[in-house]
Amino acid sequence: MKRSMMMLGFLALVSISVAAQDTAKPDTGKNTAETWSQKTVRIVGKISDDGTSLIEEASHRVWRIENLAMLKGYEGQQAMLRGHVALNVNMIQVLSVKSMVHYTNWADSAFRK
């Protein structure tokens, strides 16, 4: 009797574990970013006029922006973005934006009278 109860419990445990393995997510085939980097990176470049992408200054690589609301007001400007990237789809999830403003040194000899 004990032996049959143990066998029944074992079979129930095995069937539950097999059913849990069978419910894996199917591959949708969409071009989505599923592998975000753990490390934050800095990318300097020009934000497109519509604010949906960034053209990297160093390599001229085009990065698509995941969260477009972060770039509101920076369209068409040079900026430094910090965030997580997904290299498989060239996408960046923006954490912070810093405008790259170039200041003129008015004390330079070119501006003296």
C-alpha positions in Angstrom: 0.0 0.0 0.0 2.7 2.4 0.9 4.6 1.5 -2.2 1.6 2.3 -4.5 1.0 5.6 -2.7 4.7 6.6 -3.2 4.5 5.6 -6.9 1.4 7.6 -7.4 3.0 10.7 -5.7 6.1 10.2 -7.8 4.1 10.1 -11.0 2.1 13.2 -10.0 5.4 15.1 -9.4 6.9 14.0 -12.7 3.8 14.9 -14.7 3.7 18.4 -13.1 7.3 19.1 -13.9 6.8 17.9 -17.5 3.8 20.2 -17.9 5.7 23.1 -16.5 8.5 22.6 -19.1 6.0 22.4 -21.9 4.6 25.9 -21.3 7.7 27.7 -22.6 7.2 31.0 -24.6 6.9 30.5 -28.3 9.3 32.5 -30.5 7.3 35.3 -32.1 9.9 36.2 -34.7 9.6 39.9 -34.0 12.7 42.1 -33.9 12.4 43.0 -30.2 15.1 43.7 -27.7 15.2 40.9 -25.2 18.8 41.1 -24.2 19.5 44.5 -22.6 23.0 45.0 -21.3 23.4 45.1 -17.5 26.1 47.8 -17.8 25.2 51.4 -18.6 27.0 52.9 -21.6 27.5 56.4 -22.9 26.8 57.2 -26.5 27.6 60.6 -28.0 25.9 61.7 -31.2 23.2 63.6 -33.0 19.5 63.0 -32.2 17.4 62.7 -35.3 14.9 65.5 -36.1 11.9 63.3 -35.2 13.6 62.1 -32.0 13.3 58.4 -32.7 17.0 57.6 -33.3 20.6 58.7 -32.5 23.5 58.7 -34.9 26.7 57.9 -33.0 29.5 60.4 -33.6 32.4 57.9 -33.5 31.1 55.1 -35.7 28.1 56.6 -37.5 26.0 53.7 -36.1 22.3 54.4 -35.9 20.6 53.6 -32.6 16.8 53.3 -32.2 15.4 54.8 -29.0 13.2 52.6 -26.7 11.7 55.3 -24.6 11.1 58.3 -26.8 9.7 60.5 -24.0 13.2 61.0 -22.6 14.4 62.8 -25.7 11.5 65.3 -25.8 13.0 68.7 -26.5 16.4 67.4 -27.7 15.4 66.7 -31.4 18.2 67.7 -33.8 20.8 68.4 -31.1 24.1 66.8 -30.2 23.7 64.9 -27.0 25.3 62.3 -24.7 22.9 59.5 -23.8 23.4 57.1 -20.9 21.5 53.9 -20.9 21.3 50.1 -21.5 21.8 48.8 -25.1 20.5 45.8 -27.0 23.2 45.1 -29.5 21.1 42.5 -31.4 18.6 45.2 -32.6 20.7 48.4 -32.2 18.4 49.8 -29.6 19.1 51.9 -26.5 16.9 52.3 -23.4 17.7 55.9 -22.3 18.4 56.6 -18.6 19.7 60.2 -18.9 20.3 62.8 -21.6 22.9 65.6 -21.5 23.0 68.2 -24.2 26.5 68.8 -25.7 26.6 72.6 -25.6 29.9 74.1 -26.8 30.9 77.3 -25.0 33.2 79.9 -26.4 36.2 80.9 -24.4 35.8 84.7 -24.4 39.2 85.1 -22.7 41.0 83.6 -25.8 43.3 85.9 -27.7 41.0 85.8 -30.8 38.4 87.8 -28.8 40.6 90.4 -27.2 40.5 94.0 -28.5 
